[in-house]
Amino acid sequence: MDMKRLIDRIDNAAARPEDPPLERLHKTLLIFLCTFGVLGAPWAAWVLRGAGSPAAAAVALAYAGLSAAALLHLVTTKRSGFARWGVMSGSLAAPALIQWLAGGFAPSGGAVLWAFLSPLCALVFWGARGSIPWFGAYAAAVLALTAKDLLEGVPVERVLLSTQNVLIVSALAYIAMRFFIDEREKAQAALEVEHRALVREQARSESLLLNILPAPIARRLKDHPGTIADGFAEVSILFGDIVGFTPLSKTVSPERLVEILNELFSRFDALAEKHGVEKIKTIGDAYMVCSGLPVPRSDHAEALAEMALDMLRAVTEHNRQFGTTLNMRIGINSGPVVAGVIGLKKFIYDLWGDTVNAASRMESHGVPGGIHATAATAELLRGRYELEDRGVIEVKGIGKMNTFLLKGRLPGREGT
């Protein structure tokens, strides 16, 4: 088994699916520390017993037992609290107590040096600030052992030299590690700030993109940049144009004009959302909507008929609220279209084909306050809506067409 697979198996031994990456790393480190205690402490106990320090050997065996209990608890419960505090406390106290019972620095082989693992691991588990008490406890243990040696008559020069070397080397290693951890935390915090800003910017960009393109088209454009063009066999298209807007523009300020148009079109946007149809674009005071794309639907004509009726009601409500006298001509047609995204800058999702042209002509040849529909749309609505036959009219650029005025739902067909 290679090293990577071994580490992966150790990493998964105590991890839960919901654990963040840092917690998984901490658990992996704890498994290594516990395993080291289980395997290494009995060896230290054997050596200490052979050197005539049975009490110190007993402490080493106790630490091995603590490590085994912590490892078992960590693997079975997947919780790191007991293992973390047990191993940290044991790795600090056991070496210091072993050196105390063995008779000093030389007889114990400088066992207290192993206690330095505690503040180093604290740097990993709790960061630079959280490791300070652990290093303080380690330094206090070294000084207490120094005092014991001095009281027992060990030559001052030897005691001070050992203490000096242990504390200076430990302090330098701790300071270097703490500086690294501190800088890593600062860098991580800066990265998190940048990440949050990037997420906000991405959300803003996606929101803007969804305001320009239908959601399925926006996803396709993000996943597969390039030309987007689709053919749809059955859709319905609506063009609405405000009657009386040009005269109004001569009597109000530009700011007021835009405010009126924005308020009315915002109502239309809410209606498009309500009826599940796609707003394609606005051109001046004209509003274009399509039903049946980019997601096909069988009731495309009915959805757009309801949209058109609600638009006329919205204009009436707008006039009552703002004291205006606006009106609308609405045209609807049904049939096949080609839809796609064009342009590299300020691109839009647009529609092409004879169906689009005929829908536009229905609007321009319509009547104020009326919904003008082609025979194709009327056929799809027949039996559910009241339709007034306008007869055959001459339509510019197309020729003679039989058209209809949509009046509303037939009695008894509301809500069907």
Stockholm file with secondary structure:
# STOCKHOLM 1.0

chainA/1-416         MDMKRLIDRIDNAAARPEDPPLERLHKTLLIFLCTFGVLGAPWAAWVLRGAGSPAAAAVALAYAGLSAAALLHLVTTKRSGFARWGVMSGSLAAPALIQWLAGGFAPSGGAVLWAFLSPLCALVFWGARGSIPWFGAYAAAVLALTAKDLLEGVPVERVLLSTQNVLIVSALAYIAMRFFIDEREKAQAALEVEHRALVREQARSESLLLNILPAPIARRLKDHPGTIADGFAEVSILFGDIVGFTPLSKTVSPERLVEILNELFSRFDALAEKHGVEKIKTIGDAYMVCSGLPVPRSDHAEALAEMALDMLRAVTEHNRQFGTTLNMRIGINSGPVVAGVIGLKKFIYDLWGDTVNAASRMESHGVPGGIHATAATAELLRGRYELEDRGVIEVKGIGKMNTFLLKGRLPGREGT
#=GR chainA/1-416 SS CCHHHHHHHHHHHHCCTTCCHHHHHHHHHHHHHHHHHHHHHHHHHHHHHHTTCHHHHHHHHHHHHHHHHHHHHHHHHCCCHHHHHHHHHHHHHHHHHHHHHHTSHHHHTSGGGGGGHHHHHHHHHHHHHHTHHHHHHHHHHHHHHHHHHHHTTCCHHHHHHHHHHHHHHHHHHHHHHHHHHHHHHHHHHHHHHHHHHHHHHHHHHHHHHHHHSCHHHHHHHHHSCSCEEEEEEEEEEEEEEEETHHHHHTTSCHHHHHHHHHHHHHHHHHHHHHHTCEEEEEETTEEEEEESCSSCCTTHHHHHHHHHHHHHHHHHHHHHHHCCCCEEEEEEEEEEEEEEEECSSSCEEEEESHHHHHHHHHHHTSCTTEEEEEHHHHHHHBTTEEEEEEEEEEETTTEEEEEEEEEEECTTCTTC
#=GC SS_cons         CCHHHHHHHHHHHHCCTTCCHHHHHHHHHHHHHHHHHHHHHHHHHHHHHHTTCHHHHHHHHHHHHHHHHHHHHHHHHCCCHHHHHHHHHHHHHHHHHHHHHHTSHHHHTSGGGGGGHHHHHHHHHHHHHHTHHHHHHHHHHHHHHHHHHHHTTCCHHHHHHHHHHHHHHHHHHHHHHHHHHHHHHHHHHHHHHHHHHHHHHHHHHHHHHHHHSCHHHHHHHHHSCSCEEEEEEEEEEEEEEEETHHHHHTTSCHHHHHHHHHHHHHHHHHHHHHHTCEEEEEETTEEEEEESCSSCCTTHHHHHHHHHHHHHHHHHHHHHHHCCCCEEEEEEEEEEEEEEEECSSSCEEEEESHHHHHHHHHHHTSCTTEEEEEHHHHHHHBTTEEEEEEEEEEETTTEEEEEEEEEEECTTCTTC
//
